Amino acid sequence: MLSLTPYDQSLLNGEQGAAAQMAMRILVTMAQVYGATALLDIQSAHIDGCLYHGYSGLEFAQKLVEGGGKVVVPATLNVGGMDLIHPEYFRGDQQQGVYARQLMELYVAMGCQPMFTCTPYQAMHRPPFGAQIAWAESNAIVFANSVLGARTNRYGDFIDICAALTGRAPATGLHLTENRRGHILFRLENIPSALFHDDSFFPVLGYLLGARSQNRNPVIEGLPAETSEDQLKALGAAAASSGSVALFHVVGRTPEAPTLAAAFHGHSPELVIPVTLADLRQVREQLSTVKDGPIQVVALGSPHFSLAEFAQLLPLITVFPPHPQVEFIVCTNRFILAQLQQRGWLTQLEASGVQLIVDSCVVVAPMVKAQTGVLMTNSGKFAHYTPGNIGLQLVYGNVEACVLSAHHGSVQRKEDAWLSSDP
């Protein structure tokens, strides 16, 4: 049975306003569905409900604003349905664009921070280890749990803002220590060291993890201790796309897995899965729907591109600018955009033919000009969603291959690391 505190009861009674009352009613109902016996305090929220999917979402936000809704914890916003800084990039129905903007503005009116990014953890909002949070957006959830060691369940639209308006969340799932132990061990076997430096490797590994783990917590053994944050970001985003992974551990790298025993809380793995180069090559092939030929679009930045990723891209794109007939799109956030401007990199990127999109993402909003053809990416998440969401065929490759392919207007391969057999 769910136990409520006096504060919870005051919210439920409407003593904190109509919006908070509605939010608490929804939270109580969801807590009962989850089988939670209590609610807990959260330190922050990340809100996905600002992305327009239909008029009902707009009506819901309007009702919260009319009810005096104000967030009581720091709350960041996920991508919206359009780029507010570059509205001319929106290529959808005019009325849809109006609704998308209104929805984003309503969430800002409730006190949410207008970052509009799927990577709040790379935009000055990083909850500390052990912090209880209520985050939506699959890659943000898995990153917060895995790389930062914060604690959140997989929250979705409307539950996220309800938690932010009340500062409370059901005490269940990954909020609780006992549910954070690893279940499956993925043991890397004889993987060529060169692959650990190829940006196409980590989404492939993540995609394999997600497909094989489903909703169980995977543990990875065999990644280098120096595996970067961006590499873990790409791994987690792919794992959350192919499965419902919300937490993974990397032995010797992520904070809750200093040792194998710590990752499993002293238990034995339920299953041990060896991961070979042949396994990974097979998954990599599955990410592409076509192998070669002309391309119309290159899209990078799912999750949103970091400054370090731009540092990798800039020297390549300067030497090999995209062909005029190829759209070269990179999605990022306002915080990174400001840093690009400060460094003079934005001018260089735009002069080379790169289109930067902020506030949004090309797989959830109509931004791409091409209606048919092939999109190339280094993102496991883009690879997973592009055929269904945009209707384009897909070629998967690393950043260097994407740049060269855009330059030539057709698929170019840079697969030396994948062809190596030297561990």
C-alpha positions in Angstrom: 0.0 0.0 0.0 1.3 3.5 -0.9 2.2 5.6 2.1 2.1 9.4 1.6 3.8 12.1 3.7 2.0 15.2 4.9 3.6 17.1 2.0 2.3 14.5 -0.5 -1.2 14.7 1.0 -1.1 18.5 0.9 -0.4 18.3 -2.9 -3.1 15.8 -3.3 -5.5 18.0 -1.5 -4.8 20.9 -3.8 -3.1 23.0 -1.1 -0.2 23.7 -3.5 -2.3 24.6 -6.5 -4.4 22.9 -9.2 -1.4 21.9 -11.4 0.5 20.4 -8.5 -2.7 18.6 -7.4 -3.1 17.1 -10.9 0.5 16.1 -11.1 0.3 14.4 -7.7 -2.8 12.5 -8.7 -1.0 11.1 -11.7 2.1 10.2 -9.7 0.1 8.4 -7.1 -1.7 6.4 -9.7 1.6 5.5 -11.4 3.2 4.6 -8.1 0.4 2.2 -7.4 0.8 0.7 -10.9 4.5 0.2 -10.2 3.8 -1.3 -6.8 5.7 1.4 -4.9 5.1 1.8 -1.2 6.4 5.3 -1.0 7.5 8.4 -2.9 10.9 9.9 -2.7 12.4 13.4 -3.1 14.2 14.1 -6.4 17.0 16.6 -7.1 16.3 17.3 -10.8 14.1 16.4 -13.8 14.7 16.2 -17.5 11.5 16.7 -19.5 10.6 15.0 -22.8 7.0 16.2 -22.9 8.0 19.4 -24.7 8.3 17.5 -28.0 5.1 17.9 -30.0 3.4 14.6 -30.9 -0.2 15.8 -31.0 -2.6 18.3 -29.7 -3.4 16.4 -26.5 0.1 17.1 -25.3 -0.4 20.8 -25.9 -3.7 20.7 -24.0 -2.0 18.9 -21.1 0.7 21.6 -20.8 -1.8 24.4 -21.2 -3.9 23.0 -18.3 -0.7 22.8 -16.1 0.2 26.4 -16.9 -3.4 27.6 -16.3 -3.3 25.7 -12.9 -0.2 27.7 -11.8 2.3 25.0 -12.5 5.9 25.8 -11.5 8.7 23.2 -11.2 10.1 22.9 -7.7 13.4 21.3 -8.8 15.9 22.2 -11.5 14.3 20.9 -14.7 15.9 20.8 -18.2 14.0 20.3 -21.5 14.7 17.7 -24.1 14.5 18.5 -27.8 11.4 20.1 -29.1 9.7 19.9 -32.4 11.6 22.8 -34.1 14.8 24.8 -33.9 13.8 28.1 -32.2 17.1 29.7 -33.2 16.8 28.7 -36.8 13.0 28.4 -37.4 13.7 28.5 -41.2 15.0 24.9 -41.0 11.5 23.6 -40.1 10.0 21.8 -43.2 6.7 20.5 -41.8 3.1 21.7 -41.8 2.8 25.4 -40.7 0.2 24.6 -38.1 2.4 21.8 -36.7 5.3 24.3 -36.4 3.0 26.8 -34.5 1.9 24.0 -32.0 5.5 22.8 -31.6 6.7 26.3 -30.6 3.7 26.9 -28.3 4.4 23.6 -26.5 8.1 24.5 -26.0 7.1 27.9 -24.7 4.6 26.4 -22.2 7.2 24.3 -20.6 9.5 27.3 -20.3 6.6 29.1 -18.6 6.6 26.4 -16.0 10.2 27.3 -15.1 12.0 24.6 -17.1 15.4 25.5 -18.4 15.3 26.0 -22.2 18.3 23.9 -23.1 16.2 21.7 -25.5 18.8 19.0 -25.6 19.0 15.2 -25.3 22.4 15.6 -23.6 21.7 17.9 -20.5 24.7 16.2 -18.9 26.9 17.9 -21.5 25.2 21.2 -21.1 26.0 22.2 -17.5 23.5 20.0 -15.7 25.2 16.9 -14.2 23.5 15.4 -11.1 26.0 14.1 -8.6 26.6 10.4 -7.9 23.7 8.8 -6.0 21.3 11.7 -6.7 17.7 10.8 -7.1 16.4 12.3 -10.3 13.4 11.9 -12.7 14.7 12.0 -16.2 13.1 11.2 -19.5 14.8 10.7 -22.9 16.3 7.3 -23.3 20.0 8.3 -23.9 19.9 10.8 -21.0 18.4 8.2 -18.7 21.0 5.5 -19.4 23.9 8.0 -19.2 22.7 9.4 -15.9 22.4 6.0 -14.4 25.5 4.4 -15.9 28.1 7.1 -16.3 27.2 9.6 -13.6 25.8 7.1 -11.1 22.6 9.1 -10.5 19.3 7.2 -10.1 16.3 7.4 -12.3 13.7 5.2 -13.8 12.8 5.4 -17.5 10.3 8.3 -17.3 8.3 9.3 -20.2 6.0 12.2 -21.3 3.8 13.7 -18.6 5.2 11.6 -15.7 8.5 13.7 -16.1 6.8 17.1 -15.6 4.6 15.7 -12.8 7.7 14.8 -10.9 9.2 18.2 -11.6 6.1 20.0 -10.4 6.0 18.1 -7.1 9.7 17.2 -6.5 8.6 13.6 -5.9 8.8 10.2 -7.7 7.8 6.6 -7.0 10.4 4.8 -4.9 10.9 1.8 -7.1 13.0 0.4 -9.9 16.4 1.9 -10.5 15.9 4.4 -7.6 16.6 1.5 -5.3 20.1 0.0 -4.8 19.0 -3.6 -5.0 17.7 -3.1 -8.6 20.9 -1.6 -9.8 23.1 -4.7 -9.8 24.2 -6.3 -13.1 22.3 -9.3 -14.5 24.2 -10.3 -17.7 28.0 -10.2 -18.3 29.2 -9.3 -21.8 32.8 -10.4 -22.0 34.8 -8.9 -24.9 37.1 -11.4 -26.5 40.1 -10.6 -28.7 38.7 -7.3 -29.9 41.4 -5.4 -31.9 42.7 -2.5 -29.9 42.3 -0.2 -32.9 38.5 -0.6 -32.7 38.5 1.1 -29.3 39.6 4.3 -31.1 37.0 4.1 -33.9 33.8 6.0 -33.2 31.7 3.5 -35.0 32.6 0.7 -32.6 30.7 1.9 -29.5 27.2 2.2 -31.0 27.6 -1.3 -32.5 28.5 -2.7 -29.1 25.6 -0.8 -27.5 23.2 -2.1 -30.2 24.3 -5.7 -29.5 23.9 -5.1 -25.7 20.4 -3.7 -26.1 19.2 -6.4 -28.3 20.5 -9.2 -26.1 19.7 -7.5 -22.7 16.2 -6.2 -23.2 15.3 -4.8 -19.8 18.1 -6.5 -17.8 21.2 -4.6 -16.6 24.2 -5.5 -18.7 27.8 -5.5 -17.4 30.7 -5.1 -19.9 34.1 -6.6 -19.2 37.1 -5.7 -21.5 36.7 -2.0 -22.4 39.7 0.2 -21.7 39.7 2.2 -18.5 40.3 5.3 -20.7 37.0 4.9 -22.6 35.7 8.4 -23.1 32.5 10.0 -22.0 31.4 10.4 -25.7 32.1 6.8 -26.4 30.0 5.7 -23.4 27.3 8.2 -24.5 27.2 6.6 -28.0 27.1 3.1 -26.5 24.3 3.8 -24.1 22.1 5.6 -26.7 22.3 2.6 -29.0 21.6 0.1 -26.2 18.5 2.2 -25.2 17.4 2.1 -28.9 17.7 -1.6 -29.6 16.4 -2.6 -26.2 15.1 -1.0 -23.0 18.5 -0.6 -21.3 18.4 2.1 -18.7 21.6 1.1 -16.8 24.9 -0.6 -17.8 28.1 -1.1 -16.0 31.6 -1.1 -17.5 34.0 -2.9 -15.2 36.8 -0.5 -14.1 35.2 2.5 -15.8 31.7 3.4 -14.5 31.2 4.4 -10.9 29.2 1.5 -9.6 31.5 -1.1 -11.2 35.1 -0.7 -9.9 35.3 -4.5 -9.9 33.3 -7.3 -11.5 32.0 -8.3 -8.1 30.8 -4.8 -7.3 28.9 -4.6 -10.6 27.0 -7.7 -9.7 26.6 -6.8 -6.0 28.4 -10.1 -5.1 26.1 -12.3 -7.1 27.0 -14.4 -10.1 25.9 -13.3 -13.5 22.6 -14.8 -14.7 24.2 -15.3 -18.1 27.7 -14.8 -19.6 27.8 -13.7 -23.3 31.1 -13.7 -25.1 31.4 -10.9 -27.6 33.7 -11.5 -30.6 34.7 -9.4 -33.5 32.5 -11.6 -35.7 29.5 -10.8 -33.5 30.1 -7.1 -33.8 30.7 -7.2 -37.5 27.3 -8.9 -37.9 25.5 -6.3 -35.9 27.3 -3.5 -37.8 26.0 -4.9 -41.1 22.5 -4.9 -39.7 22.6 -1.1 -39.0 22.8 -0.4 -42.8 19.8 -0.9 -45.1 22.0 -0.3 -48.2 25.7 -1.0 -48.7 27.0 1.5 -51.4 25.9 4.1 -53.9 25.0 7.7 -53.8 23.9 9.5 -50.6 21.7 12.5 -50.1 22.2 13.3 -46.4 24.8 12.9 -43.7 23.3 13.4 -40.2 25.4 13.4 -37.0 24.5 14.3 -33.4 22.2 11.7 -31.9 22.8 12.2 -29.0 23.7 15.8 -29.5 27.3 16.5 -30.6 29.8 17.6 -27.9 32.6 20.0 -28.2 35.1 17.1 -28.4 33.2 15.6 -31.3 33.3 18.9 -33.1 37.0 19.0 -32.5 37.2 15.7 -34.4 34.9 16.8 -37.2 36.3 20.2 -37.9 39.7 19.3 -39.5 38.1 16.6 -41.6 35.3 18.8 -42.9 37.6 21.6 -43.7 39.7 19.5 -46.0 36.8 17.5 -47.4 33.7 19.8 -47.5 30.4 18.1 -48.5 29.3 18.0 -52.1 26.7 20.8 -52.8 24.0 18.2 -53.4 24.6 16.5 -50.0 22.9 17.8 -46.9 25.4 17.7 -44.0 23.5 18.2 -40.7 24.9 18.1 -37.2 22.5 18.3 -34.2 23.8 19.9 -31.0 22.6 22.2 -28.2 22.7 25.9 -27.4 25.5 25.5 -24.9 27.8 23.9 -27.4 26.7 26.3 -30.1 27.9 29.2 -27.9 31.2 27.6 -27.4 31.6 27.0 -31.2 30.9 30.7 -31.7 33.5 31.7 -29.1 36.2 29.6 -30.7 35.4 30.7 -34.2 34.6 27.1 -35.2 31.0 27.9 -36.1 32.1 30.2 -39.0 34.4 27.5 -40.2 31.8 24.8 -40.0 29.2 26.8 -41.8 31.7 27.9 -44.5 32.4 24.3 -45.1 28.7 23.6 -45.7 27.7 22.2 -42.4 24.1 22.9 -41.2 23.9 23.0 -37.4 20.5 22.3 -35.8 19.9 23.1 -32.1 16.8 22.6 -29.9 15.7 19.7 -32.0 16.7 16.5 -33.9 16.1 15.4 -37.4 14.5 12.0 -36.5 11.7 13.7 -34.5 11.1 16.9 -36.5 10.8 17.6 -40.2 14.2 19.2 -40.9 15.7 17.1 -43.8 15.1 18.4 -47.3 15.5 15.0 -49.0 12.3 13.1 -49.3 13.9 9.9 -50.7 17.3 8.5 -50.9 20.1 7.6 -48.4 21.2 9.0 -45.1 24.6 8.2 -43.7 25.4 8.5 -40.0 27.8 7.3 -37.2 24.9 7.2 -34.7 23.4 4.0 -33.6 20.3 5.9 -32.6 19.9 7.6 -36.0 20.6 4.2 -37.7 17.8 2.6 -35.6 15.1 5.3 -36.2 15.8 6.9 -39.6 14.2 4.3 -41.9 10.9 4.4 -39.9 10.8 8.1 -38.9 12.2 9.8 -42.0 11.7 7.1 -44.6 15.3 7.3 -45.9 17.6 4.3 -46.5 20.6 4.1 -44.1 24.3 3.6 -44.3 26.3 3.3 -41.1 30.0 4.3 -40.8 32.4 6.3 -38.7 32.8 10.1 -38.8 35.7 10.0 -41.3 33.7 7.8 -43.6 30.7 10.1 -43.3 32.8 13.2 -44.2 34.4 11.5 -47.2 31.1 10.1 -48.4 29.5 13.6 -48.2 32.5 15.0 -50.1 32.2 12.5 -52.9 28.4 12.2 -52.9 28.6 8.4 -52.6 29.5 5.9 -49.9 33.2 5.7 -49.0 34.4 3.2 -46.5 37.0 3.7 -43.7 37.0 0.3 -42.1 40.6 -0.6 -41.3 40.0 -1.1 -37.6 37.1 -3.5 -38.4 39.3 -5.5 -40.8 42.0 -6.0 -38.3 42.4 -9.3 -36.4 45.1 -8.1 -34.0 43.8 -7.8 -30.4 
